[in-house]
Amino acid sequence: MCYEQKESGMKSTTYALIAVAAIAAFALLREHWSHVAGYWPYLLLLLCPLMHLFHGHGGHGDHQHHGSENDKKN
């Protein structure tokens, strides 16, 4: 039972830290919006390779199976 209380305490601490970080990010962006707005095109261009890098390529394994399924039907 002591373990369950500690785990729920860690969850609430994590949620509190996430909330504080979100508030700080909002305040920082609000104060420096004119600086951030100038970098939007560069941030969008940087986002494309990052999405390809972190997307997770689990769906690419299915390409090999399509040909073998068609061969089995014939």
Phi, psi and omega per residue, in radians:
M1 nan -0.620 3.119
C2 -1.109 -0.624 3.127
Y3 -1.127 -0.699 -3.139
E4 -1.142 -0.662 3.119
Q5 -1.170 -0.682 3.137
K6 -1.169 -0.694 3.137
E7 -1.141 -0.747 3.128
S8 -1.190 -0.556 3.070
G9 -1.154 -0.657 3.099
M10 -1.187 -0.631 3.117
K11 -1.135 -0.779 -3.119
S12 -1.170 -0.610 3.079
T13 -1.148 -0.709 3.123
T14 -1.113 -0.771 3.114
Y15 -1.111 -0.669 3.120
A16 -1.141 -0.724 3.121
L17 -1.157 -0.664 3.088
I18 -1.121 -0.719 3.126
A19 -1.136 -0.746 3.119
V20 -1.120 -0.722 3.118
A21 -1.108 -0.702 3.126
A22 -1.140 -0.713 3.121
I23 -1.154 -0.730 3.121
A24 -1.130 -0.712 3.119
A25 -1.123 -0.712 3.115
F26 -1.098 -0.790 -3.129
A27 -1.136 -0.715 3.135
L28 -1.133 -0.779 3.123
L29 -1.148 -0.642 -3.130
R30 -1.136 -0.695 -3.119
E31 -1.306 -0.567 -3.038
H32 -2.018 0.518 -3.070
W33 -1.078 -0.641 -3.117
S34 -1.133 -0.579 3.089
H35 -1.281 -0.720 -3.096
V36 -1.224 -0.642 -3.082
A37 -1.088 -0.513 3.122
G38 -1.229 -0.355 -3.091
Y39 -1.700 0.034 -3.090
W40 -0.976 -0.797 3.136
P41 -1.051 -0.683 3.136
Y42 -1.221 -0.651 3.122
L43 -1.161 -0.656 3.098
L44 -1.163 -0.705 3.097
L45 -1.165 -0.601 3.095
L46 -1.259 -0.518 -3.113
L47 -1.165 -0.599 -3.118
C48 -1.050 -0.935 3.119
P49 -1.159 -0.562 3.118
L50 -1.164 -0.646 3.096
M51 -1.148 -0.685 3.096
H52 -1.168 -0.636 -3.120
L53 -1.229 -0.749 -3.037
F54 -1.765 0.107 -3.067
H55 -1.140 -0.624 -3.066
G56 1.536 2.024 -3.000
H57 -1.772 0.758 3.140
G58 -1.235 -0.456 -3.091
G59 -1.390 -0.147 -3.080
H60 -1.367 -0.279 3.141
G61 -1.232 -0.356 -3.112
D62 -1.243 -0.342 -3.100
H63 -1.123 -0.547 -3.118
Q64 -1.288 -0.504 -3.063
H65 -1.401 -0.385 -3.093
H66 -1.106 -0.760 -3.132
G67 -1.155 -0.681 -3.108
S68 -1.247 -0.543 3.101
E69 -1.211 -0.698 3.117
N70 -1.160 -0.628 3.113
D71 -1.172 -0.609 -3.138
K72 -1.201 -0.573 -3.131
K73 -1.233 -0.565 -3.072
N74 -1.427 nan nan
